[in-house]
Amino acid sequence: MPDNIDPKTAGRSIPDVPSRNEMLFGMETGPILAIITIVLTFAMFVYFVHLAGTPSKESVELRFATKSLAEAELKFSQASSSKAERLVPGKLDELRKERDKLKNQASCAKEAADDAKDRRGMVKDFVLYILGVLSSALTTIFGYYFGSSKGSSDKSLALNTIASKNQPPPQPPVQPPVKPPEQ
């Protein structure tokens, strides 16, 4: 008898003990991963709805700059048409400088808003891609747990149970007859 065989268990079948990897990545983790995928799918959907519904900071700044510029344009046009305002020294120049400053701010805000819109579009595309992948995984999960794969798995388990009950006990190996030596 080899040295590495325990004499107490020699000849007996040792039940299969699952390894650590089988326990980590086996049947126990399937439902957990399915739940995580479902939660991620809904979280990404909520994030996408939030992303699509809220205006960017840059677009809010652009609206404010445009409104301020319109007010400055109105003041400047009123001052240039009024004789009393034109007679005040430096008032028209002050309004012109304020208007030019607001034009510059509005143009910068427009560029920032356009850039933010492009970036936001890329983020939306990425979120939609991830949402599609998660939705596909969700479909697969539902198909497994509630569809034909679950039924097929149950059927296979039932057939294996029936087959193991109907198997005859193992037979000892048949040895060929020994021929007498020839003389």
C-alpha positions as CSV (number, residue, x, y, z in Angstrom):
1,M,0.0,0.0,0.0
2,P,1.5,3.4,-0.9
3,D,2.5,5.7,1.9
4,N,0.1,8.5,1.0
5,I,-3.2,6.4,1.3
6,D,-4.9,6.4,4.7
7,P,-5.6,2.8,5.7
8,K,-8.9,3.8,7.3
9,T,-10.3,5.1,4.1
10,A,-8.7,2.6,1.7
11,G,-11.3,1.1,-0.5
12,R,-14.0,3.5,0.4
13,S,-15.2,6.4,-1.7
14,I,-14.5,9.8,-0.3
15,P,-17.4,12.3,-1.0
16,D,-16.5,15.2,-3.2
17,V,-15.8,18.3,-1.2
18,P,-16.1,21.5,-3.3
19,S,-12.9,23.5,-3.5
20,R,-12.7,27.1,-2.5
21,N,-12.9,28.3,-6.1
22,E,-16.0,26.1,-6.7
23,M,-17.6,27.7,-3.7
24,L,-16.7,31.2,-4.7
25,F,-17.7,30.9,-8.4
26,G,-20.2,28.0,-8.2
27,M,-23.9,27.9,-7.7
28,E,-23.9,30.3,-4.7
29,T,-22.7,33.3,-6.6
30,G,-25.1,33.1,-9.5
31,P,-28.1,34.6,-7.7
32,I,-25.9,37.3,-6.1
33,L,-24.5,38.3,-9.5
34,A,-28.0,38.4,-10.9
35,I,-29.2,40.7,-8.2
36,I,-26.2,43.0,-8.6
37,T,-26.8,43.2,-12.3
38,I,-30.5,44.0,-11.8
39,V,-29.6,46.8,-9.3
40,L,-26.9,48.2,-11.6
41,T,-29.3,48.2,-14.6
42,F,-31.9,50.2,-12.7
43,A,-29.3,52.6,-11.2
44,M,-27.9,53.3,-14.7
45,F,-31.4,53.9,-16.0
46,V,-32.1,56.4,-13.2
47,Y,-28.8,58.1,-13.8
48,F,-29.5,58.4,-17.5
49,V,-32.9,59.9,-16.8
50,H,-31.3,62.4,-14.4
51,L,-28.6,63.2,-16.9
52,A,-31.1,63.8,-19.7
53,G,-33.4,65.9,-17.6
54,T,-31.0,68.3,-15.8
55,P,-29.4,71.3,-17.7
56,S,-25.6,71.6,-17.5
57,K,-24.0,74.3,-15.5
58,E,-22.6,75.9,-18.7
59,S,-26.0,76.2,-20.3
60,V,-27.4,77.9,-17.2
61,E,-24.5,80.4,-17.3
62,L,-25.2,81.0,-21.0
63,R,-28.8,81.8,-20.3
64,F,-27.8,84.2,-17.6
65,A,-25.1,85.9,-19.8
66,T,-27.6,86.2,-22.7
67,K,-30.2,87.8,-20.4
68,S,-27.6,90.2,-19.0
69,L,-26.4,91.1,-22.5
70,A,-30.0,91.8,-23.6
71,E,-30.5,94.1,-20.6
72,A,-27.2,95.9,-21.4
73,E,-28.2,96.3,-25.1
74,L,-31.6,97.8,-24.0
75,K,-29.9,100.2,-21.6
76,F,-27.4,101.3,-24.3
77,S,-30.1,101.8,-26.9
78,Q,-32.2,103.8,-24.5
79,A,-29.2,106.0,-23.5
80,S,-28.1,106.6,-27.0
81,S,-31.6,107.7,-28.0
82,S,-32.2,109.9,-25.0
83,K,-30.8,113.5,-25.2
84,A,-30.4,113.7,-21.4
85,E,-28.3,110.5,-21.1
86,R,-26.1,111.6,-24.0
87,L,-25.3,114.9,-22.3
88,V,-23.9,113.0,-19.1
89,P,-20.2,112.8,-19.8
90,G,-18.9,109.2,-19.9
91,K,-22.2,107.6,-19.4
92,L,-22.5,106.3,-23.0
93,D,-18.8,105.0,-22.9
94,E,-19.5,103.3,-19.6
95,L,-22.6,101.5,-21.1
96,R,-20.6,100.6,-24.2
97,K,-17.8,99.0,-22.1
98,E,-20.4,97.1,-20.0
99,R,-22.1,95.9,-23.2
100,D,-18.8,94.8,-24.8
101,K,-17.8,93.0,-21.6
102,L,-21.1,91.1,-21.5
103,K,-20.8,90.3,-25.2
104,N,-17.4,88.7,-24.4
105,Q,-18.8,86.8,-21.4
106,A,-21.7,85.6,-23.5
107,S,-19.4,84.4,-26.3
108,C,-17.2,82.5,-23.8
109,A,-20.3,81.0,-22.1
110,K,-21.6,79.9,-25.6
111,E,-18.3,78.1,-26.3
112,A,-18.3,76.5,-22.9
113,A,-22.0,75.4,-23.3
114,D,-21.2,73.9,-26.7
115,D,-18.2,72.0,-25.3
116,A,-20.3,70.8,-22.4
117,K,-23.0,69.7,-24.8
118,D,-20.5,67.6,-26.7
119,R,-19.0,66.1,-23.6
120,R,-22.5,65.4,-22.2
121,G,-23.4,63.7,-25.5
122,M,-20.4,61.4,-25.2
123,V,-21.4,60.6,-21.6
124,K,-24.9,59.9,-22.7
125,D,-23.7,57.6,-25.4
126,F,-21.5,55.7,-22.9
127,V,-24.3,55.4,-20.4
128,L,-26.6,54.1,-23.1
129,Y,-24.0,51.6,-24.2
130,I,-23.6,50.3,-20.6
131,L,-27.3,50.3,-20.1
132,G,-27.7,48.2,-23.2
133,V,-25.1,45.7,-22.0
134,L,-26.8,45.5,-18.6
135,S,-30.2,45.1,-20.2
136,S,-28.9,42.2,-22.3
137,A,-27.4,40.6,-19.2
138,L,-30.7,41.2,-17.4
139,T,-32.6,39.5,-20.2
140,T,-30.2,36.5,-20.0
141,I,-30.7,36.3,-16.2
142,F,-34.4,36.4,-16.4
143,G,-34.3,33.8,-19.2
144,Y,-32.2,31.5,-17.0
145,Y,-34.1,31.8,-13.8
146,F,-37.6,31.9,-15.2
147,G,-37.3,30.6,-18.8
148,S,-36.2,27.5,-20.6
149,S,-32.7,27.2,-19.2
150,K,-34.1,26.8,-15.7
151,G,-36.5,24.1,-16.9
152,S,-33.7,22.4,-18.8
153,S,-31.5,22.5,-15.7
154,D,-34.3,21.0,-13.5
155,K,-34.9,18.3,-16.1
156,S,-31.3,17.4,-16.3
157,L,-31.0,17.2,-12.5
158,A,-34.1,14.9,-12.4
159,L,-32.8,12.7,-15.2
160,N,-29.4,12.4,-13.4
161,T,-31.1,11.5,-10.2
162,I,-33.2,8.8,-11.9
163,A,-30.2,7.5,-13.8
164,S,-28.1,7.2,-10.6
165,K,-30.9,5.3,-8.8
166,N,-31.2,2.8,-11.7
167,Q,-27.5,2.0,-12.1
168,P,-26.5,-1.5,-11.2
169,P,-23.8,-1.9,-8.6
170,P,-20.3,-1.9,-10.0
171,Q,-19.0,-5.3,-11.1
172,P,-15.5,-6.4,-10.3
173,P,-13.4,-6.5,-13.5
174,V,-13.4,-9.8,-15.3
175,Q,-10.0,-11.4,-15.7
176,P,-9.2,-13.3,-18.8
177,P,-8.7,-17.1,-18.3
178,V,-5.1,-18.1,-17.7
179,K,-3.8,-20.4,-20.4
180,P,-1.6,-23.2,-19.3
181,P,2.0,-22.9,-20.5
182,E,2.7,-24.8,-23.7
183,Q,5.3,-27.5,-23.7
